[in-house]
Amino acid sequence: MNKLIVLGCLLSAAIEVQAQNRPVQAGIAIPGKIMAISHRGEHLHHPENTLLAFQAAIDAGADFFEGDIRTTSDGKLVLMHDSTVNRTTNGTGTVQDMTFGQIRSLDAGARFPEFKGTKVPTFDEVLDLAHGKINMYVDTKNADAKQLIDTIVRHDMQDHVVIYGNPFFLYEVHKIRPDLKIMPEAGSADVCKLLIRALQLQVIAFSEDDFKEDVIQLAKQANAQIYVDRLGRQDNVEAWQKAIDMGATGIQTDHPAELVNYLKEHQMSSR
């Protein structure tokens, strides 16, 4: 009997730990908590937009990793920020003019000697990695709305993504699957007001340029989550805290481990 009690306690503890490690639903507010969003994965020490960078973001304890989606000439969704492969691989060419086989043959770790041989991942592979561990901020550069949605749903990630892109693309996503959380750039107050009205937004993206009081107020009035970029010279403790004080509920950073640690130290981490 005692063994059964001990086993039960161990199982309960394991279930509790597993629940704590699960990502919270994307775009949902947790009072007093801030979402840590890892820009292109953890890309300062790993090749950006690769499984290595995304796994490092998971290991850092981030709530989201951000990844950029493009489509190859033969219709495969892959992760690549730029329109060309030139900067991040050992090849040259435009993603939309290259086949998946051509892109897959490239070395995405070419600029990191310790990660030579790293491949450009597919969207399927990235969602498979994320499932049950982290949310994904899907930055859509070039993709068909239905194909993107079908891929997300196939991996049971519909509650764990926010989809960023131009408003016309996001309108198509919203029309096909209204329950998915779409996230346009706030832009100006006038643009933000129009987007909120047209798309019933639950989360809005902000950059350094549009993270201004009048636009922030519109997001607050709409009860929308506010995810702001703090990159480059803005990617530091002082700027993170200022963004939080102004109303940010999510921060996109190139320093995920440091941001997560800061949020934990100040009891603002969701984990």
C-alpha positions as CSV (number, residue, x, y, z in Angstrom):
1,M,0.0,0.0,0.0
2,N,2.8,2.4,0.9
3,K,4.4,1.8,-2.5
4,L,1.2,2.6,-4.2
5,I,0.9,5.9,-2.2
6,V,4.5,6.8,-3.1
7,L,3.9,6.0,-6.8
8,G,0.8,8.1,-6.8
9,C,2.6,11.1,-5.3
10,L,5.4,10.7,-7.9
11,L,2.9,10.6,-10.7
12,S,1.1,13.7,-9.4
13,A,4.3,15.6,-9.1
14,A,5.3,14.6,-12.7
15,I,1.9,15.7,-14.0
16,E,2.2,19.0,-12.2
17,V,5.7,19.7,-13.6
18,Q,4.5,18.8,-17.1
19,A,1.6,21.2,-16.7
20,Q,3.9,24.0,-15.6
21,N,6.2,23.5,-18.6
22,R,3.3,23.6,-21.1
23,P,3.0,26.9,-22.9
24,V,0.0,29.1,-22.0
25,Q,-2.4,29.7,-24.8
26,A,-1.1,32.3,-27.2
27,G,-2.5,35.8,-27.0
28,I,-4.2,35.2,-23.7
29,A,-3.7,37.7,-20.9
30,I,-2.3,36.5,-17.5
31,P,-2.6,39.4,-15.1
32,G,0.8,40.7,-14.1
33,K,2.7,38.3,-16.5
34,I,4.7,39.2,-19.6
35,M,5.3,36.9,-22.6
36,A,9.0,36.5,-23.6
37,I,9.2,36.3,-27.4
38,S,12.5,35.0,-28.9
39,H,13.3,36.8,-32.2
40,R,14.2,34.3,-34.9
41,G,14.8,31.8,-32.1
42,E,17.9,32.3,-30.1
43,H,19.9,33.6,-33.1
44,L,22.9,35.4,-31.5
45,H,24.6,32.1,-30.8
46,H,22.7,29.8,-33.3
47,P,21.8,30.1,-37.0
48,E,18.6,32.1,-37.1
49,N,15.3,30.5,-38.1
50,T,16.7,27.0,-37.6
51,L,15.7,24.1,-35.3
52,L,18.8,24.8,-33.3
53,A,17.8,28.4,-32.6
54,F,14.2,27.5,-31.8
55,Q,15.3,24.7,-29.4
56,A,17.6,27.2,-27.7
57,A,14.6,29.5,-27.2
58,I,12.7,26.7,-25.6
59,D,15.7,25.9,-23.4
60,A,15.8,29.6,-22.4
61,G,12.3,29.4,-21.1
62,A,10.7,31.8,-23.7
63,D,6.9,31.8,-24.1
64,F,7.2,32.2,-27.9
65,F,9.8,31.9,-30.6
66,E,9.3,34.1,-33.7
67,G,10.0,32.6,-37.2
68,D,9.6,33.8,-40.7
69,I,7.6,31.8,-43.3
70,R,8.3,31.8,-47.0
71,T,7.2,29.6,-49.9
72,T,9.5,27.8,-52.3
73,S,8.9,27.6,-56.0
74,D,7.4,24.1,-55.6
75,G,5.0,25.2,-52.8
76,K,6.9,24.2,-49.6
77,L,6.7,26.4,-46.5
78,V,10.2,27.1,-45.1
79,L,11.8,29.3,-42.5
80,M,13.7,32.2,-44.0
81,H,13.7,35.9,-43.0
82,D,15.1,37.5,-46.2
83,S,13.7,37.1,-49.6
84,T,17.0,35.5,-50.7
85,V,19.1,32.8,-49.1
86,N,22.3,34.9,-49.5
87,R,22.8,36.2,-46.0
88,T,22.1,33.1,-43.9
89,T,23.3,30.2,-46.1
90,N,26.2,29.3,-48.3
91,G,24.1,29.8,-51.4
92,T,22.5,32.5,-53.5
93,G,19.1,32.9,-54.9
94,T,15.5,34.0,-54.2
95,V,13.4,31.7,-52.1
96,Q,10.3,31.9,-54.2
97,D,12.4,31.0,-57.3
98,M,14.1,28.0,-55.7
99,T,12.8,24.5,-55.2
100,F,12.7,23.0,-51.7
101,G,15.4,20.5,-52.8
102,Q,17.7,23.4,-53.8
103,I,17.1,25.2,-50.5
104,R,17.4,22.0,-48.4
105,S,20.9,21.3,-50.0
106,L,22.2,24.6,-48.5
107,D,24.1,25.0,-45.3
108,A,22.2,27.3,-43.0
109,G,25.0,27.1,-40.4
110,A,27.7,28.3,-42.7
111,R,28.3,31.4,-40.6
112,F,28.6,29.4,-37.4
113,P,31.6,27.0,-37.7
114,E,30.3,24.8,-34.8
115,F,26.9,24.4,-36.6
116,K,28.0,23.6,-40.1
117,G,25.6,21.4,-42.0
118,T,22.5,22.9,-40.4
119,K,19.5,22.7,-42.7
120,V,16.8,25.3,-43.5
121,P,13.7,23.8,-41.7
122,T,10.2,23.3,-43.0
123,F,7.2,24.9,-41.2
124,D,6.1,21.3,-40.4
125,E,9.3,20.6,-38.7
126,V,9.2,23.8,-36.7
127,L,5.6,23.2,-35.5
128,D,6.5,19.7,-34.6
129,L,9.4,20.9,-32.4
130,A,7.2,23.6,-30.8
131,H,4.2,21.4,-30.0
132,G,3.6,21.1,-26.3
133,K,6.6,23.2,-25.4
134,I,6.3,26.8,-26.7
135,N,4.1,29.1,-28.7
136,M,5.1,30.4,-32.1
137,Y,4.9,34.0,-33.4
138,V,4.4,33.2,-37.1
139,D,5.8,36.1,-39.2
140,T,4.4,35.5,-42.6
141,K,6.5,36.9,-45.4
142,N,5.1,34.9,-48.3
143,A,2.6,32.1,-48.0
144,D,-0.9,31.0,-49.0
145,A,-3.4,31.6,-46.2
146,K,-5.1,28.3,-46.5
147,Q,-1.9,26.3,-46.7
148,L,-0.5,28.1,-43.6
149,I,-3.7,27.5,-41.7
150,D,-3.9,23.8,-42.7
151,T,-0.3,23.3,-41.6
152,I,-0.9,24.9,-38.2
153,V,-4.1,22.8,-37.6
154,R,-2.4,19.6,-38.7
155,H,0.1,20.0,-35.9
156,D,-2.7,20.9,-33.4
157,M,-1.0,24.3,-32.8
158,Q,-4.1,26.5,-33.5
159,D,-4.2,27.6,-29.8
160,H,-0.5,28.2,-29.7
161,V,0.3,30.6,-32.6
162,V,-0.1,34.3,-33.3
163,I,0.0,35.1,-37.0
164,Y,1.7,38.3,-38.1
165,G,1.6,39.6,-41.7
166,N,0.1,42.4,-43.9
167,P,-3.5,43.2,-43.2
168,F,-4.8,41.9,-46.5
169,F,-3.2,38.5,-45.8
170,L,-4.5,38.5,-42.2
171,Y,-8.0,39.3,-43.4
172,E,-7.9,36.1,-45.6
173,V,-6.7,34.1,-42.5
174,H,-9.5,35.6,-40.4
175,K,-12.1,34.8,-43.1
176,I,-11.1,31.1,-43.3
177,R,-10.4,30.5,-39.6
178,P,-11.8,33.3,-37.3
179,D,-10.6,31.5,-34.1
180,L,-6.9,31.9,-35.1
181,K,-5.2,34.9,-33.4
182,I,-4.0,37.2,-36.1
183,M,-1.6,40.1,-35.2
184,P,-1.2,43.0,-37.6
185,E,1.3,45.8,-37.0
186,A,-0.4,48.7,-35.1
187,G,0.8,51.4,-37.4
188,S,-0.8,54.8,-36.6
189,A,-3.8,55.5,-34.4
190,D,-6.0,55.7,-37.4
191,V,-4.8,52.4,-38.9
192,C,-5.0,50.7,-35.5
193,K,-8.6,51.8,-35.0
194,L,-9.6,50.5,-38.4
195,L,-7.8,47.1,-37.9
196,I,-9.4,46.6,-34.5
197,R,-12.9,47.3,-35.9
198,A,-12.4,45.1,-39.0
199,L,-10.6,42.1,-37.5
200,Q,-11.8,41.9,-33.9
201,L,-8.2,41.7,-32.7
202,Q,-7.0,40.0,-29.6
203,V,-3.3,40.8,-30.0
204,I,-1.5,43.7,-31.8
205,A,2.1,44.0,-32.7
206,F,4.1,47.1,-32.0
207,S,7.6,48.3,-33.1
208,E,9.7,51.1,-31.9
209,D,8.0,53.4,-34.4
210,D,4.4,52.9,-33.4
211,F,4.7,52.1,-29.7
212,K,3.2,55.5,-28.8
213,E,0.7,56.4,-26.1
214,D,-2.3,57.2,-28.4
215,V,-1.9,53.9,-30.3
216,I,-1.3,51.9,-27.1
217,Q,-4.5,53.4,-25.6
218,L,-6.5,52.0,-28.5
219,A,-5.2,48.5,-27.9
220,K,-6.0,48.8,-24.2
221,Q,-9.5,50.0,-24.9
222,A,-10.0,47.0,-27.2
223,N,-8.7,44.6,-24.5
224,A,-6.0,43.5,-27.0
225,Q,-2.7,42.1,-26.0
226,I,0.3,44.3,-26.8
227,Y,3.4,42.6,-28.1
228,V,6.2,45.0,-28.7
229,D,9.7,44.6,-30.3
230,R,12.6,45.6,-28.1
231,L,15.4,45.0,-30.5
232,G,18.8,46.6,-31.2
233,R,19.5,49.6,-28.9
234,Q,16.1,49.1,-27.3
235,D,16.9,45.5,-26.2
236,N,17.9,46.1,-22.5
237,V,16.5,46.0,-19.0
238,E,15.5,49.7,-18.9
239,A,13.7,49.5,-22.2
240,W,11.9,46.2,-21.3
241,Q,10.7,47.7,-18.1
242,K,9.6,51.0,-19.7
243,A,7.6,48.9,-22.3
244,I,5.9,47.0,-19.5
245,D,5.1,50.2,-17.6
246,M,3.5,51.5,-20.8
247,G,1.3,48.5,-21.2
248,A,3.2,45.8,-23.1
249,T,2.1,42.2,-22.3
250,G,4.7,40.6,-24.6
251,I,8.3,41.6,-25.5
252,Q,10.2,40.4,-28.5
253,T,13.9,40.2,-27.8
254,D,17.2,39.0,-29.2
255,H,18.2,38.1,-25.6
256,P,15.6,35.5,-24.5
257,A,17.4,34.0,-21.5
258,E,18.2,37.4,-20.1
259,L,14.6,38.6,-20.5
260,V,13.2,35.4,-19.0
261,N,15.5,35.8,-16.0
262,Y,14.5,39.4,-15.5
263,L,10.8,38.5,-15.6
264,K,11.3,35.7,-13.1
265,E,13.3,38.0,-10.8
266,H,10.4,40.4,-10.8
267,Q,7.6,37.8,-10.6
268,M,6.4,38.7,-14.1
269,S,7.2,35.4,-15.9
270,S,4.3,33.2,-17.1
271,R,6.3,30.0,-16.4
